[in-house]
Each structure stands twice: as C-alpha cells, then as structure tokens.
Amino acid sequence: MADLILHQQNGILVITVPDDVAVRAGWTPGIRLNVTVEGETVSLTPASRLPRGRKTLAHLLSGIDQSEISYLNEESHDGLNDAPQGKESI
C-alpha cells in the first residue's frame, strides 16, 4: 500500500496516484471517479467501468447527445422537402 500526500493547488486539494497503483486499478488519465466517504475511509471507484483498451458499443452509444444530432440534421438538410421558391420543376 502506498502512502499519498495531499497537495494544495489553485485552492483545491490534489492527490497524486502512483503509476503502478493506477495501472492495477485500470485507471487512465481523464477517467471519472466516484468518491464515497464512510467515517474516516474514502473510496474511489470508476464512474463507469470500461474494458481495458477499448469501449463497448453500449458505452459509445451512451455518449450520443440526441439533441445535438437533431440540431445537426436540421442544419444539414438539403431542402428537398421545402416548398418551391421560384421556377423549379419537381
């Protein structure tokens, strides 16, 4: 078990996790962690566990923002369903 030291940086407390501990836990830079506190015990667990080295289809699909997709579809429409604007022959 490694002893960690809290550091103050820009008004927040920071813990540096040794590389070997992060590798054993399967953590990579940018991972989101859930923090739970029970008495004097603090636990860190991944917010959503990913298989090592790749994402599942379910994880990829969960990252899709439906409102953004709708917006992009509206912005990129080709006008085929619009009413005639001039002397077009349809």
Rosetta blueprint (number, residue, H / E / L):
1 M L
2 A L
3 D L
4 L L
5 I L
6 L E
7 H E
8 Q E
9 Q E
10 N L
11 G L
12 I E
13 L E
14 V E
15 I E
16 T L
17 V L
18 P L
19 D H
20 D H
21 V H
22 A H
23 V H
24 R H
25 A H
26 G L
27 W L
28 T L
29 P L
30 G L
31 I L
32 R L
33 L E
34 N E
35 V E
36 T E
37 V E
38 E E
39 G L
40 E L
41 T E
42 V E
43 S E
44 L E
45 T E
46 P E
47 A L
48 S L
49 R L
50 L L
51 P L
52 R L
53 G L
54 R L
55 K L
56 T L
57 L H
58 A H
59 H H
60 L H
61 L H
62 S H
63 G L
64 I L
65 D L
66 Q H
67 S H
68 E H
69 I H
70 S H
71 Y H
72 L H
73 N H
74 E H
75 E H
76 S L
77 H L
78 D L
79 G L
80 L L
81 N L
82 D L
83 A L
84 P L
85 Q L
86 G L
87 K L
88 E L
89 S L
90 I L
